[in-house]
Amino acid sequence: LDGLLLERLQAKFNRDFDAADRLRDTLRSAGIFVNDKDRTYEVRAPRQPRPPRSATQHEPTTHDYTRYDDGAVLLSPDDQRTLDGLLLERLRAKFQRDFDRADALREALKQHNVFINDGERTYQVRAPRAPRPPRDAMQNDGPSTHDYRRGDDGSIFLSPEQQALVDGLLLERLRAKFKRDFDSADALRETLKQHDVFVDDRERTYEVRAPRASPGRQNEPERDYARDENDASGVVLAPADEAQLAARLAARRAAKRIRDYSSADAIRSELDGVATACGCRLLIDDKKLTYRFELGTTRRVARRTDDADDGGHGYRREDDGCRLRDDIAAIDALLNERVRAKRCRDFHKADELRTELRNLGVFVDDKKRTFYCREKPDEAGDYPDDGATRVWELVKPKNDRAGLGRAGGGKYGRVPPPPTGPMQFVRSSSPSADALPPADDYKHIGGPLDLDAPLKRARDRSRSRSPPPPRRSRASRGV
């Protein structure tokens, strides 16, 4: 025994777990059980072999079911012996796992009104059901009268003809339910409901209610938007303009009905732009189907007027660069078209319009709802030969003034970076060199900008690090 335990321990030390398992099975077959966790072993006596079973040694000789009823049905001694024999036969079939035979015997007992409960080990003997009497032709057609009574206050008077019609429909519905024709019964209930007669099958009553005053929204005549009577703005519309405004409002309402909110918002933006260009605001009340105007005296309209943002696109200028531009109308048109594209969820077109605005020197901040302008780029796309260095900042977005973007790929993709010399943040023709701060205050002055420097530094840091230790396999971790 000690030799086998030592040999198994050496096999585990040498990581030969298959040999260790075979030695453990050898010890177990000899009645020695090893517990590696507690570092102990037990010697147990071998089990005695079981004697051979006979064919009928463990089969039950009697059943253990007891009768559990009121004893109203009397059984003769012969019927009782027959019942006990069937119960014993079923129990032996279950013992032999012949469940089909056991189910067949249970059904045979059920046909003789004997019902078994295997969970409680009981059975009941019930009296046989009396056969139903044959139905005559009148009885097969259903009842001759209904048993519904009127359950309202009787405030609505019914003429004898109307009462006869209601009674006929109720009787026809009851006969349909008697024949289990529930589709016809439901159709008759809907017919009664159309005549304002509501049936309660649980209480066996019906109510006659007054018809509703309004037939419903679907039958309402279509109403057009009208101008609010309390509109004191003094805005006068021509008949053609008023008809066009009503048509656009009706189209907006139709779009909202079919849940096309993008089109509805686009129409509202269009109307707001027209009203803002006229110096007023358009206020719409969708519940009352009215509209009114309000002059541009509110804080919101005044702020837009101060910023010279009268394009109706909702974007506010951030600086005064656009005052020097002669194409401000084209910029407002592009901004309005981009707003409409975004509201219609045409984001591809909105991105194209944003790129076109950038090519014009207009940069949009969608988060702050602002935009700012730079000088209009030259059509030729080349630098002039006047000796003045173009400012590289003008061709970079606001968040990329340090020049970290791709060279020549800023807002003006066709304009190349400065060909020679260091990157400058100011014009060479603006204050003199004596008025400029020292060169140390500028991050990139003193040499050309290396766009790949951050990537090179990151690559050098990764190479200088020591390699990570190898990962342990699942077998080495004991998994």
Disulfide bonds with the S-S distance in Angstrom:
Cys322-Cys373 1.70
